[in-house]
Amino acid sequence: MSEIKIIIVDDHALMRAGLKSLLANQSDILVIGEAESGDAALLLIETAKPDIVLLDISMHGMNGLECLTSIKQRSPDIKVILLTMHEDISYLRQGFAAGAMGYVLKKAADDVLYHAIRTVFAGEVYIQSSMAQSLLTECKEPQPPIASPNTKPLSAQENKVLTLIALGYSNAEIAQQLMVSARTIETYKYRIMEKLQAKKRSDLVKYAIEQGIIVK
């Protein structure tokens, strides 16, 4: 397995040191640099070429969201995970709109961060489960279909399932989130695809993006 090259960006030295020590325990994750500011991070990224940047939102000077925007403009292939204390859905939405692929709270357990890094490295979106639940609360009302005049509106529960499918969760993970069986989720998935006239998962992701349920 190839090593996942990481840069840590946080204006607190103790946080950087703690994260570096934490990640050193994982044989497939290698911290190749750290920065205490957005400006320093941009310079480091140009030379170090990391796979993933762990980026704090609240920093002095250039904040994390501004830094994220600059990273994606300069190096669009580099993946960014926002590692933050903010449990605010608006920060999550702003981060993903700017190009983040992960959102993890600083108080999260070690294995949550490990899983987030590996998930994002694999090209999938990762949102910590507690934040995903907050996102789901915004999916109470069914959205009008726009893909075709022949599509049918989704129920509130179908919208929740669609959101989690589009975010890359497996049937088992969705079942755990919504406290139902995996077979029930498979049934929901079938109904959603039938209503939206979708043939594959990528069609559902495209629909979710078009509806503004998730951001690209």
Rosetta constraint file for C-alpha pairs under 8 A:
AtomPair CA 1 CA 28 HARMONIC 6.82 0.50
AtomPair CA 2 CA 28 HARMONIC 6.57 0.50
AtomPair CA 3 CA 27 HARMONIC 7.58 0.50
AtomPair CA 3 CA 28 HARMONIC 4.53 0.50
AtomPair CA 3 CA 29 HARMONIC 5.37 0.50
AtomPair CA 3 CA 30 HARMONIC 6.24 0.50
AtomPair CA 4 CA 28 HARMONIC 6.03 0.50
AtomPair CA 4 CA 29 HARMONIC 4.71 0.50
AtomPair CA 4 CA 30 HARMONIC 5.89 0.50
AtomPair CA 4 CA 51 HARMONIC 6.22 0.50
AtomPair CA 4 CA 52 HARMONIC 7.47 0.50
AtomPair CA 4 CA 121 HARMONIC 7.27 0.50
AtomPair CA 5 CA 29 HARMONIC 6.29 0.50
AtomPair CA 5 CA 30 HARMONIC 5.01 0.50
AtomPair CA 5 CA 31 HARMONIC 5.91 0.50
AtomPair CA 5 CA 32 HARMONIC 6.16 0.50
AtomPair CA 5 CA 50 HARMONIC 5.06 0.50
AtomPair CA 5 CA 51 HARMONIC 5.14 0.50
AtomPair CA 5 CA 52 HARMONIC 6.44 0.50
AtomPair CA 6 CA 29 HARMONIC 7.17 0.50
AtomPair CA 6 CA 30 HARMONIC 5.94 0.50
AtomPair CA 6 CA 31 HARMONIC 4.60 0.50
AtomPair CA 6 CA 32 HARMONIC 5.80 0.50
AtomPair CA 6 CA 33 HARMONIC 7.10 0.50
AtomPair CA 6 CA 50 HARMONIC 5.54 0.50
AtomPair CA 6 CA 51 HARMONIC 6.17 0.50
AtomPair CA 6 CA 52 HARMONIC 5.08 0.50
AtomPair CA 6 CA 53 HARMONIC 5.74 0.50
AtomPair CA 6 CA 54 HARMONIC 7.13 0.50
AtomPair CA 7 CA 31 HARMONIC 5.84 0.50
AtomPair CA 7 CA 32 HARMONIC 5.89 0.50
AtomPair CA 7 CA 33 HARMONIC 4.87 0.50
AtomPair CA 7 CA 34 HARMONIC 5.31 0.50
AtomPair CA 7 CA 35 HARMONIC 7.71 0.50
AtomPair CA 7 CA 45 HARMONIC 7.82 0.50
AtomPair CA 7 CA 50 HARMONIC 6.32 0.50
AtomPair CA 7 CA 52 HARMONIC 6.60 0.50
AtomPair CA 7 CA 53 HARMONIC 4.88 0.50
AtomPair CA 7 CA 54 HARMONIC 6.17 0.50
AtomPair CA 8 CA 16 HARMONIC 6.49 0.50
AtomPair CA 8 CA 19 HARMONIC 7.82 0.50
AtomPair CA 8 CA 20 HARMONIC 7.85 0.50
AtomPair CA 8 CA 31 HARMONIC 7.46 0.50
AtomPair CA 8 CA 33 HARMONIC 6.56 0.50
AtomPair CA 8 CA 34 HARMONIC 4.60 0.50
AtomPair CA 8 CA 35 HARMONIC 6.37 0.50
AtomPair CA 8 CA 53 HARMONIC 6.04 0.50
AtomPair CA 8 CA 54 HARMONIC 4.89 0.50
AtomPair CA 8 CA 55 HARMONIC 6.36 0.50
AtomPair CA 9 CA 16 HARMONIC 7.40 0.50
AtomPair CA 9 CA 34 HARMONIC 5.71 0.50
AtomPair CA 9 CA 35 HARMONIC 4.80 0.50
AtomPair CA 9 CA 36 HARMONIC 5.81 0.50
AtomPair CA 9 CA 37 HARMONIC 6.71 0.50
AtomPair CA 9 CA 38 HARMONIC 7.40 0.50
AtomPair CA 9 CA 41 HARMONIC 6.45 0.50
AtomPair CA 9 CA 53 HARMONIC 7.21 0.50
AtomPair CA 9 CA 54 HARMONIC 6.02 0.50
AtomPair CA 9 CA 55 HARMONIC 4.91 0.50
AtomPair CA 9 CA 56 HARMONIC 6.18 0.50
AtomPair CA 10 CA 15 HARMONIC 7.07 0.50
AtomPair CA 10 CA 16 HARMONIC 6.28 0.50
AtomPair CA 10 CA 34 HARMONIC 7.93 0.50
AtomPair CA 10 CA 35 HARMONIC 6.48 0.50
AtomPair CA 10 CA 36 HARMONIC 5.08 0.50
AtomPair CA 10 CA 37 HARMONIC 6.62 0.50
AtomPair CA 10 CA 55 HARMONIC 6.51 0.50
AtomPair CA 10 CA 56 HARMONIC 5.30 0.50
AtomPair CA 10 CA 59 HARMONIC 6.85 0.50
AtomPair CA 11 CA 35 HARMONIC 7.47 0.50
AtomPair CA 11 CA 36 HARMONIC 4.17 0.50
AtomPair CA 11 CA 37 HARMONIC 5.85 0.50
AtomPair CA 11 CA 59 HARMONIC 5.81 0.50
AtomPair CA 11 CA 60 HARMONIC 7.16 0.50
AtomPair CA 12 CA 16 HARMONIC 6.48 0.50
AtomPair CA 12 CA 36 HARMONIC 6.90 0.50
AtomPair CA 13 CA 17 HARMONIC 6.14 0.50
AtomPair CA 13 CA 36 HARMONIC 7.41 0.50
AtomPair CA 14 CA 18 HARMONIC 6.03 0.50
AtomPair CA 15 CA 19 HARMONIC 6.14 0.50
AtomPair CA 16 CA 20 HARMONIC 6.07 0.50
AtomPair CA 16 CA 34 HARMONIC 7.19 0.50
AtomPair CA 17 CA 21 HARMONIC 6.16 0.50
AtomPair CA 18 CA 22 HARMONIC 6.09 0.50
AtomPair CA 19 CA 23 HARMONIC 6.09 0.50
AtomPair CA 20 CA 24 HARMONIC 6.11 0.50
AtomPair CA 20 CA 31 HARMONIC 6.51 0.50
AtomPair CA 21 CA 25 HARMONIC 7.18 0.50
AtomPair CA 22 CA 110 HARMONIC 7.52 0.50
AtomPair CA 23 CA 29 HARMONIC 6.46 0.50
AtomPair CA 23 CA 30 HARMONIC 7.24 0.50
AtomPair CA 23 CA 31 HARMONIC 7.28 0.50
AtomPair CA 23 CA 114 HARMONIC 7.83 0.50
AtomPair CA 24 CA 29 HARMONIC 7.17 0.50
AtomPair CA 24 CA 30 HARMONIC 6.89 0.50
AtomPair CA 24 CA 31 HARMONIC 7.51 0.50
AtomPair CA 26 CA 30 HARMONIC 7.91 0.50
AtomPair CA 32 CA 48 HARMONIC 7.28 0.50
AtomPair CA 32 CA 50 HARMONIC 7.44 0.50
AtomPair CA 33 CA 44 HARMONIC 7.52 0.50
AtomPair CA 33 CA 48 HARMONIC 7.54 0.50
AtomPair CA 34 CA 41 HARMONIC 7.47 0.50
AtomPair CA 35 CA 40 HARMONIC 5.68 0.50
AtomPair CA 35 CA 41 HARMONIC 5.21 0.50
AtomPair CA 35 CA 44 HARMONIC 7.52 0.50
AtomPair CA 36 CA 40 HARMONIC 6.78 0.50
AtomPair CA 36 CA 41 HARMONIC 7.40 0.50
AtomPair CA 37 CA 41 HARMONIC 6.11 0.50
AtomPair CA 37 CA 59 HARMONIC 6.84 0.50
AtomPair CA 37 CA 60 HARMONIC 7.17 0.50
AtomPair CA 37 CA 61 HARMONIC 7.34 0.50
AtomPair CA 37 CA 62 HARMONIC 7.03 0.50
AtomPair CA 38 CA 42 HARMONIC 6.30 0.50
AtomPair CA 38 CA 59 HARMONIC 7.82 0.50
AtomPair CA 38 CA 61 HARMONIC 7.55 0.50
AtomPair CA 38 CA 62 HARMONIC 5.35 0.50
AtomPair CA 38 CA 63 HARMONIC 6.71 0.50
AtomPair CA 38 CA 64 HARMONIC 6.86 0.50
AtomPair CA 38 CA 66 HARMONIC 7.99 0.50
AtomPair CA 38 CA 67 HARMONIC 5.27 0.50
AtomPair CA 39 CA 43 HARMONIC 6.61 0.50
AtomPair CA 39 CA 62 HARMONIC 7.05 0.50
AtomPair CA 39 CA 67 HARMONIC 7.65 0.50
AtomPair CA 40 CA 44 HARMONIC 6.18 0.50
AtomPair CA 41 CA 45 HARMONIC 5.99 0.50
AtomPair CA 42 CA 46 HARMONIC 6.48 0.50
AtomPair CA 42 CA 67 HARMONIC 7.59 0.50
AtomPair CA 42 CA 70 HARMONIC 7.71 0.50
AtomPair CA 42 CA 71 HARMONIC 6.69 0.50
AtomPair CA 43 CA 47 HARMONIC 6.89 0.50
AtomPair CA 44 CA 48 HARMONIC 5.83 0.50
AtomPair CA 45 CA 49 HARMONIC 5.34 0.50
AtomPair CA 45 CA 50 HARMONIC 6.53 0.50
AtomPair CA 49 CA 78 HARMONIC 7.93 0.50
AtomPair CA 50 CA 78 HARMONIC 6.90 0.50
AtomPair CA 51 CA 78 HARMONIC 5.63 0.50
AtomPair CA 51 CA 79 HARMONIC 6.27 0.50
AtomPair CA 51 CA 121 HARMONIC 7.21 0.50
AtomPair CA 52 CA 78 HARMONIC 5.97 0.50
AtomPair CA 52 CA 79 HARMONIC 4.74 0.50
AtomPair CA 52 CA 80 HARMONIC 5.50 0.50
AtomPair CA 52 CA 81 HARMONIC 7.16 0.50
AtomPair CA 52 CA 117 HARMONIC 7.68 0.50
AtomPair CA 52 CA 121 HARMONIC 7.18 0.50
AtomPair CA 53 CA 78 HARMONIC 7.44 0.50
AtomPair CA 53 CA 79 HARMONIC 6.37 0.50
AtomPair CA 53 CA 80 HARMONIC 4.80 0.50
AtomPair CA 53 CA 81 HARMONIC 6.19 0.50
AtomPair CA 54 CA 80 HARMONIC 6.16 0.50
AtomPair CA 54 CA 81 HARMONIC 5.04 0.50
AtomPair CA 54 CA 82 HARMONIC 6.03 0.50
AtomPair CA 54 CA 83 HARMONIC 6.16 0.50
AtomPair CA 55 CA 64 HARMONIC 6.32 0.50
AtomPair CA 55 CA 68 HARMONIC 7.88 0.50
AtomPair CA 55 CA 80 HARMONIC 6.88 0.50
AtomPair CA 55 CA 81 HARMONIC 6.11 0.50
AtomPair CA 55 CA 82 HARMONIC 4.91 0.50
AtomPair CA 55 CA 83 HARMONIC 5.64 0.50
AtomPair CA 55 CA 84 HARMONIC 7.90 0.50
AtomPair CA 56 CA 64 HARMONIC 5.55 0.50
AtomPair CA 56 CA 82 HARMONIC 5.88 0.50
AtomPair CA 56 CA 83 HARMONIC 5.15 0.50
AtomPair CA 56 CA 84 HARMONIC 5.43 0.50
AtomPair CA 57 CA 63 HARMONIC 5.86 0.50
AtomPair CA 57 CA 64 HARMONIC 3.84 0.50
AtomPair CA 57 CA 65 HARMONIC 6.03 0.50
AtomPair CA 57 CA 82 HARMONIC 6.72 0.50
AtomPair CA 57 CA 83 HARMONIC 7.19 0.50
AtomPair CA 57 CA 84 HARMONIC 5.95 0.50
AtomPair CA 58 CA 63 HARMONIC 5.65 0.50
AtomPair CA 58 CA 64 HARMONIC 6.07 0.50
AtomPair CA 58 CA 84 HARMONIC 7.57 0.50
AtomPair CA 59 CA 63 HARMONIC 4.86 0.50
AtomPair CA 59 CA 64 HARMONIC 6.38 0.50
AtomPair CA 62 CA 66 HARMONIC 6.11 0.50
AtomPair CA 62 CA 67 HARMONIC 6.34 0.50
AtomPair CA 63 CA 67 HARMONIC 6.18 0.50
AtomPair CA 64 CA 68 HARMONIC 5.95 0.50
AtomPair CA 64 CA 82 HARMONIC 7.98 0.50
AtomPair CA 65 CA 69 HARMONIC 6.29 0.50
AtomPair CA 65 CA 94 HARMONIC 7.60 0.50
AtomPair CA 65 CA 95 HARMONIC 6.33 0.50
AtomPair CA 65 CA 98 HARMONIC 7.24 0.50
AtomPair CA 66 CA 70 HARMONIC 6.45 0.50
AtomPair CA 67 CA 71 HARMONIC 6.13 0.50
AtomPair CA 68 CA 72 HARMONIC 6.26 0.50
AtomPair CA 68 CA 80 HARMONIC 7.39 0.50
AtomPair CA 68 CA 95 HARMONIC 7.84 0.50
AtomPair CA 68 CA 98 HARMONIC 6.67 0.50
AtomPair CA 68 CA 99 HARMONIC 7.21 0.50
AtomPair CA 68 CA 100 HARMONIC 7.26 0.50
AtomPair CA 69 CA 73 HARMONIC 6.26 0.50
AtomPair CA 69 CA 98 HARMONIC 5.59 0.50
AtomPair CA 69 CA 99 HARMONIC 7.19 0.50
AtomPair CA 70 CA 74 HARMONIC 6.14 0.50
AtomPair CA 71 CA 75 HARMONIC 5.56 0.50
AtomPair CA 71 CA 76 HARMONIC 6.91 0.50
AtomPair CA 71 CA 78 HARMONIC 7.66 0.50
AtomPair CA 72 CA 76 HARMONIC 4.26 0.50
AtomPair CA 72 CA 77 HARMONIC 7.47 0.50
AtomPair CA 72 CA 78 HARMONIC 7.23 0.50
AtomPair CA 72 CA 98 HARMONIC 7.81 0.50
AtomPair CA 72 CA 99 HARMONIC 6.61 0.50
AtomPair CA 79 CA 100 HARMONIC 6.93 0.50
AtomPair CA 79 CA 101 HARMONIC 6.42 0.50
AtomPair CA 79 CA 120 HARMONIC 7.13 0.50
AtomPair CA 79 CA 121 HARMONIC 7.43 0.50
AtomPair CA 80 CA 99 HARMONIC 7.60 0.50
AtomPair CA 80 CA 100 HARMONIC 5.03 0.50
AtomPair CA 80 CA 101 HARMONIC 5.78 0.50
AtomPair CA 80 CA 102 HARMONIC 6.61 0.50
AtomPair CA 81 CA 100 HARMONIC 5.94 0.50
AtomPair CA 81 CA 101 HARMONIC 5.82 0.50
AtomPair CA 81 CA 102 HARMONIC 4.23 0.50
AtomPair CA 81 CA 103 HARMONIC 5.70 0.50
AtomPair CA 81 CA 104 HARMONIC 7.27 0.50
AtomPair CA 81 CA 116 HARMONIC 7.99 0.50
AtomPair CA 81 CA 117 HARMONIC 7.68 0.50
AtomPair CA 81 CA 120 HARMONIC 7.81 0.50
AtomPair CA 82 CA 95 HARMONIC 7.42 0.50
AtomPair CA 82 CA 100 HARMONIC 6.84 0.50
AtomPair CA 82 CA 102 HARMONIC 5.94 0.50
AtomPair CA 82 CA 103 HARMONIC 4.83 0.50
AtomPair CA 82 CA 104 HARMONIC 6.20 0.50
AtomPair CA 83 CA 103 HARMONIC 6.17 0.50
AtomPair CA 83 CA 104 HARMONIC 4.95 0.50
AtomPair CA 83 CA 105 HARMONIC 5.65 0.50
AtomPair CA 83 CA 106 HARMONIC 5.86 0.50
AtomPair CA 84 CA 103 HARMONIC 7.70 0.50
AtomPair CA 84 CA 104 HARMONIC 6.43 0.50
AtomPair CA 84 CA 105 HARMONIC 4.96 0.50
AtomPair CA 84 CA 106 HARMONIC 5.25 0.50
AtomPair CA 85 CA 105 HARMONIC 5.34 0.50
AtomPair CA 85 CA 106 HARMONIC 5.34 0.50
AtomPair CA 85 CA 107 HARMONIC 7.11 0.50
AtomPair CA 86 CA 91 HARMONIC 7.22 0.50
AtomPair CA 86 CA 105 HARMONIC 6.99 0.50
AtomPair CA 87 CA 91 HARMONIC 7.92 0.50
AtomPair CA 87 CA 105 HARMONIC 7.24 0.50
AtomPair CA 87 CA 131 HARMONIC 6.94 0.50
AtomPair CA 88 CA 92 HARMONIC 6.78 0.50
AtomPair CA 89 CA 93 HARMONIC 6.23 0.50
AtomPair CA 89 CA 131 HARMONIC 7.07 0.50
AtomPair CA 89 CA 134 HARMONIC 6.67 0.50
AtomPair CA 89 CA 135 HARMONIC 6.75 0.50
AtomPair CA 90 CA 94 HARMONIC 6.10 0.50
AtomPair CA 91 CA 95 HARMONIC 5.93 0.50
AtomPair CA 92 CA 96 HARMONIC 6.25 0.50
AtomPair CA 92 CA 103 HARMONIC 6.78 0.50
AtomPair CA 93 CA 97 HARMONIC 6.00 0.50
AtomPair CA 93 CA 215 HARMONIC 7.66 0.50
AtomPair CA 94 CA 98 HARMONIC 6.19 0.50
AtomPair CA 95 CA 99 HARMONIC 6.47 0.50
AtomPair CA 95 CA 100 HARMONIC 5.45 0.50
AtomPair CA 96 CA 100 HARMONIC 4.67 0.50
AtomPair CA 96 CA 101 HARMONIC 6.53 0.50
AtomPair CA 96 CA 102 HARMONIC 7.91 0.50
AtomPair CA 96 CA 215 HARMONIC 6.08 0.50
AtomPair CA 96 CA 216 HARMONIC 7.32 0.50
AtomPair CA 97 CA 215 HARMONIC 5.61 0.50
AtomPair CA 97 CA 216 HARMONIC 6.86 0.50
AtomPair CA 99 CA 216 HARMONIC 7.36 0.50
AtomPair CA 101 CA 120 HARMONIC 6.30 0.50
AtomPair CA 101 CA 124 HARMONIC 7.25 0.50
AtomPair CA 101 CA 125 HARMONIC 4.92 0.50
AtomPair CA 101 CA 126 HARMONIC 6.34 0.50
AtomPair CA 102 CA 116 HARMONIC 6.75 0.50
AtomPair CA 102 CA 120 HARMONIC 6.64 0.50
AtomPair CA 102 CA 125 HARMONIC 5.79 0.50
AtomPair CA 102 CA 126 HARMONIC 4.56 0.50
AtomPair CA 102 CA 127 HARMONIC 5.65 0.50
AtomPair CA 103 CA 126 HARMONIC 6.44 0.50
AtomPair CA 103 CA 127 HARMONIC 5.00 0.50
AtomPair CA 103 CA 128 HARMONIC 6.33 0.50
AtomPair CA 104 CA 108 HARMONIC 7.00 0.50
AtomPair CA 104 CA 112 HARMONIC 7.86 0.50
AtomPair CA 104 CA 113 HARMONIC 6.95 0.50
AtomPair CA 104 CA 116 HARMONIC 7.54 0.50
AtomPair CA 104 CA 127 HARMONIC 6.53 0.50
AtomPair CA 104 CA 128 HARMONIC 5.49 0.50
AtomPair CA 105 CA 128 HARMONIC 7.37 0.50
AtomPair CA 108 CA 112 HARMONIC 6.25 0.50
AtomPair CA 108 CA 113 HARMONIC 7.13 0.50
AtomPair CA 109 CA 113 HARMONIC 6.99 0.50
AtomPair CA 110 CA 114 HARMONIC 6.47 0.50
AtomPair CA 111 CA 115 HARMONIC 6.01 0.50
AtomPair CA 112 CA 116 HARMONIC 6.09 0.50
AtomPair CA 112 CA 128 HARMONIC 7.52 0.50
AtomPair CA 113 CA 117 HARMONIC 6.20 0.50
AtomPair CA 114 CA 118 HARMONIC 6.36 0.50
AtomPair CA 115 CA 119 HARMONIC 5.95 0.50
AtomPair CA 116 CA 120 HARMONIC 6.07 0.50
AtomPair CA 116 CA 126 HARMONIC 5.72 0.50
AtomPair CA 116 CA 127 HARMONIC 7.79 0.50
AtomPair CA 117 CA 121 HARMONIC 6.01 0.50
AtomPair CA 118 CA 122 HARMONIC 6.22 0.50
AtomPair CA 119 CA 123 HARMONIC 6.75 0.50
AtomPair CA 119 CA 124 HARMONIC 5.61 0.50
AtomPair CA 119 CA 125 HARMONIC 6.95 0.50
AtomPair CA 119 CA 126 HARMONIC 6.46 0.50
AtomPair CA 120 CA 124 HARMONIC 4.98 0.50
AtomPair CA 120 CA 125 HARMONIC 5.78 0.50
AtomPair CA 120 CA 126 HARMONIC 6.37 0.50
AtomPair CA 124 CA 167 HARMONIC 7.71 0.50
AtomPair CA 124 CA 168 HARMONIC 6.24 0.50
AtomPair CA 125 CA 167 HARMONIC 5.81 0.50
AtomPair CA 125 CA 168 HARMONIC 6.24 0.50
AtomPair CA 126 CA 167 HARMONIC 7.19 0.50
AtomPair CA 126 CA 168 HARMONIC 7.64 0.50
AtomPair CA 127 CA 131 HARMONIC 6.45 0.50
AtomPair CA 127 CA 132 HARMONIC 5.98 0.50
AtomPair CA 127 CA 167 HARMONIC 7.94 0.50
AtomPair CA 128 CA 132 HARMONIC 6.21 0.50
AtomPair CA 129 CA 133 HARMONIC 6.25 0.50
AtomPair CA 129 CA 177 HARMONIC 7.71 0.50
AtomPair CA 130 CA 134 HARMONIC 6.65 0.50
AtomPair CA 131 CA 135 HARMONIC 6.31 0.50
AtomPair CA 132 CA 136 HARMONIC 6.19 0.50
AtomPair CA 133 CA 137 HARMONIC 6.51 0.50
AtomPair CA 133 CA 177 HARMONIC 7.75 0.50
AtomPair CA 134 CA 138 HARMONIC 7.24 0.50
AtomPair CA 135 CA 139 HARMONIC 7.34 0.50
AtomPair CA 136 CA 140 HARMONIC 7.61 0.50
AtomPair CA 136 CA 160 HARMONIC 5.83 0.50
AtomPair CA 136 CA 163 HARMONIC 7.49 0.50
AtomPair CA 139 CA 156 HARMONIC 6.34 0.50
AtomPair CA 139 CA 159 HARMONIC 6.10 0.50
AtomPair CA 139 CA 160 HARMONIC 6.05 0.50
AtomPair CA 139 CA 213 HARMONIC 7.98 0.50
AtomPair CA 140 CA 156 HARMONIC 4.98 0.50
AtomPair CA 140 CA 157 HARMONIC 7.65 0.50
AtomPair CA 140 CA 159 HARMONIC 7.74 0.50
AtomPair CA 140 CA 160 HARMONIC 7.95 0.50
AtomPair CA 141 CA 155 HARMONIC 7.34 0.50
AtomPair CA 141 CA 156 HARMONIC 5.35 0.50
AtomPair CA 142 CA 153 HARMONIC 6.43 0.50
AtomPair CA 142 CA 154 HARMONIC 5.25 0.50
AtomPair CA 142 CA 155 HARMONIC 5.16 0.50
AtomPair CA 142 CA 156 HARMONIC 5.12 0.50
AtomPair CA 142 CA 159 HARMONIC 6.40 0.50
AtomPair CA 143 CA 153 HARMONIC 6.42 0.50
AtomPair CA 143 CA 154 HARMONIC 6.57 0.50
AtomPair CA 143 CA 159 HARMONIC 7.68 0.50
AtomPair CA 143 CA 211 HARMONIC 7.41 0.50
AtomPair CA 144 CA 152 HARMONIC 7.90 0.50
AtomPair CA 144 CA 153 HARMONIC 5.46 0.50
AtomPair CA 144 CA 154 HARMONIC 7.67 0.50
AtomPair CA 145 CA 149 HARMONIC 7.61 0.50
AtomPair CA 145 CA 151 HARMONIC 6.04 0.50
AtomPair CA 145 CA 152 HARMONIC 6.40 0.50
AtomPair CA 145 CA 153 HARMONIC 5.69 0.50
AtomPair CA 145 CA 154 HARMONIC 7.98 0.50
AtomPair CA 145 CA 196 HARMONIC 7.40 0.50
AtomPair CA 146 CA 151 HARMONIC 7.74 0.50
AtomPair CA 146 CA 211 HARMONIC 7.81 0.50
AtomPair CA 147 CA 151 HARMONIC 7.04 0.50
AtomPair CA 147 CA 196 HARMONIC 7.27 0.50
AtomPair CA 147 CA 207 HARMONIC 7.05 0.50
AtomPair CA 148 CA 196 HARMONIC 7.91 0.50
AtomPair CA 151 CA 195 HARMONIC 5.41 0.50
AtomPair CA 151 CA 196 HARMONIC 4.96 0.50
AtomPair CA 151 CA 197 HARMONIC 6.48 0.50
AtomPair CA 152 CA 195 HARMONIC 4.97 0.50
AtomPair CA 152 CA 196 HARMONIC 6.44 0.50
AtomPair CA 153 CA 195 HARMONIC 7.17 0.50
AtomPair CA 154 CA 158 HARMONIC 5.66 0.50
AtomPair CA 154 CA 159 HARMONIC 6.08 0.50
AtomPair CA 154 CA 192 HARMONIC 7.05 0.50
AtomPair CA 154 CA 195 HARMONIC 7.39 0.50
AtomPair CA 155 CA 159 HARMONIC 6.19 0.50
AtomPair CA 156 CA 160 HARMONIC 6.48 0.50
AtomPair CA 157 CA 161 HARMONIC 6.36 0.50
AtomPair CA 158 CA 162 HARMONIC 6.01 0.50
AtomPair CA 158 CA 188 HARMONIC 6.33 0.50
AtomPair CA 158 CA 189 HARMONIC 7.88 0.50
AtomPair CA 158 CA 192 HARMONIC 6.59 0.50
AtomPair CA 159 CA 163 HARMONIC 6.07 0.50
AtomPair CA 160 CA 164 HARMONIC 6.43 0.50
AtomPair CA 161 CA 165 HARMONIC 6.12 0.50
AtomPair CA 161 CA 174 HARMONIC 7.03 0.50
AtomPair CA 161 CA 185 HARMONIC 7.32 0.50
AtomPair CA 161 CA 188 HARMONIC 7.17 0.50
AtomPair CA 161 CA 189 HARMONIC 7.32 0.50
AtomPair CA 162 CA 166 HARMONIC 6.08 0.50
AtomPair CA 162 CA 189 HARMONIC 7.51 0.50
AtomPair CA 162 CA 192 HARMONIC 7.40 0.50
AtomPair CA 162 CA 204 HARMONIC 7.06 0.50
AtomPair CA 162 CA 208 HARMONIC 7.34 0.50
AtomPair CA 163 CA 167 HARMONIC 6.24 0.50
AtomPair CA 163 CA 208 HARMONIC 6.86 0.50
AtomPair CA 163 CA 213 HARMONIC 6.61 0.50
AtomPair CA 163 CA 214 HARMONIC 7.17 0.50
AtomPair CA 164 CA 168 HARMONIC 6.47 0.50
AtomPair CA 164 CA 169 HARMONIC 5.57 0.50
AtomPair CA 164 CA 174 HARMONIC 6.47 0.50
AtomPair CA 165 CA 169 HARMONIC 5.41 0.50
AtomPair CA 165 CA 170 HARMONIC 7.01 0.50
AtomPair CA 165 CA 171 HARMONIC 7.89 0.50
AtomPair CA 165 CA 174 HARMONIC 7.72 0.50
AtomPair CA 165 CA 201 HARMONIC 7.84 0.50
AtomPair CA 165 CA 204 HARMONIC 7.76 0.50
AtomPair CA 165 CA 205 HARMONIC 7.59 0.50
AtomPair CA 166 CA 201 HARMONIC 7.81 0.50
AtomPair CA 166 CA 204 HARMONIC 6.49 0.50
AtomPair CA 166 CA 205 HARMONIC 4.65 0.50
AtomPair CA 166 CA 208 HARMONIC 6.65 0.50
AtomPair CA 166 CA 214 HARMONIC 7.55 0.50
AtomPair CA 167 CA 205 HARMONIC 7.93 0.50
AtomPair CA 167 CA 214 HARMONIC 7.62 0.50
AtomPair CA 169 CA 173 HARMONIC 5.84 0.50
AtomPair CA 169 CA 174 HARMONIC 6.15 0.50
AtomPair CA 170 CA 174 HARMONIC 6.15 0.50
AtomPair CA 171 CA 175 HARMONIC 6.04 0.50
AtomPair CA 171 CA 182 HARMONIC 5.58 0.50
AtomPair CA 171 CA 185 HARMONIC 6.09 0.50
AtomPair CA 171 CA 186 HARMONIC 6.83 0.50
AtomPair CA 172 CA 176 HARMONIC 6.29 0.50
AtomPair CA 172 CA 181 HARMONIC 7.73 0.50
AtomPair CA 172 CA 182 HARMONIC 5.25 0.50
AtomPair CA 173 CA 177 HARMONIC 6.27 0.50
AtomPair CA 174 CA 178 HARMONIC 6.15 0.50
AtomPair CA 174 CA 182 HARMONIC 7.63 0.50
AtomPair CA 174 CA 185 HARMONIC 7.15 0.50
AtomPair CA 175 CA 179 HARMONIC 5.53 0.50
AtomPair CA 175 CA 180 HARMONIC 4.94 0.50
AtomPair CA 175 CA 181 HARMONIC 5.37 0.50
AtomPair CA 175 CA 182 HARMONIC 5.18 0.50
AtomPair CA 175 CA 184 HARMONIC 7.73 0.50
AtomPair CA 175 CA 185 HARMONIC 6.20 0.50
AtomPair CA 176 CA 180 HARMONIC 6.64 0.50
AtomPair CA 176 CA 181 HARMONIC 7.70 0.50
AtomPair CA 180 CA 184 HARMONIC 6.50 0.50
AtomPair CA 180 CA 185 HARMONIC 7.42 0.50
AtomPair CA 181 CA 185 HARMONIC 6.63 0.50
AtomPair CA 182 CA 186 HARMONIC 6.30 0.50
AtomPair CA 183 CA 187 HARMONIC 6.34 0.50
AtomPair CA 184 CA 188 HARMONIC 6.31 0.50
AtomPair CA 185 CA 189 HARMONIC 6.06 0.50
AtomPair CA 186 CA 190 HARMONIC 6.22 0.50
AtomPair CA 187 CA 191 HARMONIC 6.32 0.50
AtomPair CA 188 CA 192 HARMONIC 6.07 0.50
AtomPair CA 189 CA 193 HARMONIC 6.16 0.50
AtomPair CA 190 CA 194 HARMONIC 6.13 0.50
AtomPair CA 191 CA 195 HARMONIC 6.07 0.50
AtomPair CA 192 CA 196 HARMONIC 6.08 0.50
AtomPair CA 192 CA 198 HARMONIC 8.00 0.50
AtomPair CA 193 CA 197 HARMONIC 5.57 0.50
AtomPair CA 193 CA 198 HARMONIC 4.66 0.50
AtomPair CA 193 CA 199 HARMONIC 6.76 0.50
AtomPair CA 193 CA 200 HARMONIC 7.85 0.50
AtomPair CA 193 CA 204 HARMONIC 7.40 0.50
AtomPair CA 194 CA 198 HARMONIC 6.50 0.50
AtomPair CA 198 CA 203 HARMONIC 5.55 0.50
AtomPair CA 198 CA 204 HARMONIC 6.63 0.50
AtomPair CA 199 CA 203 HARMONIC 6.71 0.50
AtomPair CA 200 CA 204 HARMONIC 7.11 0.50
AtomPair CA 201 CA 205 HARMONIC 6.49 0.50
AtomPair CA 202 CA 206 HARMONIC 6.15 0.50
AtomPair CA 203 CA 207 HARMONIC 6.23 0.50
AtomPair CA 204 CA 208 HARMONIC 6.16 0.50
AtomPair CA 205 CA 209 HARMONIC 6.25 0.50
AtomPair CA 206 CA 210 HARMONIC 6.19 0.50
AtomPair CA 207 CA 211 HARMONIC 6.11 0.50
AtomPair CA 208 CA 212 HARMONIC 6.22 0.50
AtomPair CA 208 CA 213 HARMONIC 5.08 0.50
AtomPair CA 208 CA 214 HARMONIC 5.83 0.50
AtomPair CA 209 CA 213 HARMONIC 5.96 0.50
AtomPair CA 209 CA 214 HARMONIC 5.18 0.50
AtomPair CA 209 CA 215 HARMONIC 5.50 0.50
AtomPair CA 209 CA 216 HARMONIC 6.25 0.50
